[in-house]
């Protein structure tokens, strides 16, 4: 599980670059059976488009770049 966590952290670091442009950020909370739980922070936390960001950007990138990720949910 540690390798999956490390891979997710590396991928999230790249994703953070895009989020930080708009004043947002994302924090890894936990990984359970391929489901990655994250916490949106900064402007992302209160944004009305946060679910779109979560599913269309964060989840899409993690599934594409990290083997073993099935979905992403928010904390």
C-alpha positions as CSV (number, residue, x, y, z in Angstrom):
1,X,0.0,0.0,0.0
2,X,2.9,2.3,0.6
3,X,3.9,2.3,-3.1
4,X,0.4,3.3,-4.1
5,X,0.4,6.1,-1.5
6,X,3.8,7.3,-2.8
7,X,2.5,7.2,-6.4
8,X,-0.6,9.1,-5.5
9,X,1.4,11.7,-3.7
10,X,3.7,12.2,-6.7
11,X,0.6,12.6,-9.0
12,X,-1.1,14.9,-6.6
13,X,2.0,17.2,-6.6
14,X,1.5,17.7,-10.3
15,X,-2.2,18.3,-9.9
16,X,-1.5,20.8,-7.2
17,X,0.3,23.0,-9.7
18,X,-2.9,23.5,-11.6
19,X,-5.0,24.1,-8.5
20,X,-2.6,26.6,-7.0
21,X,-3.0,28.8,-10.0
22,X,-6.6,29.5,-8.8
23,X,-5.7,29.6,-5.1
24,X,-6.6,26.0,-4.3
25,X,-4.9,22.9,-3.1
26,X,-5.6,19.2,-2.3
27,X,-4.5,17.0,0.6
28,X,-4.4,13.3,0.6
29,X,-6.5,11.9,3.5
30,X,-6.4,8.1,3.0
31,X,-6.5,5.3,0.4
32,X,-8.8,2.4,0.9
33,X,-9.2,-0.4,-1.7
34,X,-8.2,1.9,-4.5
35,X,-10.5,4.7,-3.4
36,X,-8.5,7.9,-2.8
37,X,-10.0,10.3,-0.2
38,X,-8.8,13.9,-0.5
39,X,-9.6,17.2,1.1
40,X,-9.9,20.2,-1.1
41,X,-8.3,23.3,0.4
42,X,-8.0,27.0,-0.2
43,X,-10.4,28.4,-2.9
44,X,-11.2,24.8,-4.0
45,X,-12.9,24.1,-0.6
46,X,-15.7,26.6,-1.0
47,X,-15.9,26.6,-4.8
48,X,-19.3,25.7,-6.4
49,X,-17.3,23.7,-9.0
50,X,-15.4,21.7,-6.5
51,X,-17.1,18.4,-7.4
52,X,-16.3,19.0,-11.1
53,X,-12.7,19.7,-10.1
54,X,-12.7,16.5,-8.0
55,X,-14.1,14.2,-10.7
56,X,-13.1,15.8,-14.0
57,X,-9.6,16.8,-13.0
58,X,-8.2,15.1,-9.9
59,X,-9.9,11.7,-10.3
60,X,-9.2,11.6,-14.1
61,X,-5.5,12.4,-13.6
62,X,-5.0,9.9,-10.7
63,X,-6.8,7.1,-12.6
64,X,-4.8,7.8,-15.7
65,X,-1.4,8.1,-13.9
66,X,-1.6,5.8,-10.9
67,X,-2.3,2.1,-11.3
68,X,-4.7,0.8,-8.7
69,X,-6.7,4.0,-8.2
70,X,-10.4,3.3,-8.8
71,X,-12.0,6.6,-7.8
72,X,-11.5,9.8,-5.8
73,X,-13.9,11.1,-3.2
74,X,-13.8,14.2,-1.0
75,X,-13.5,14.2,2.8
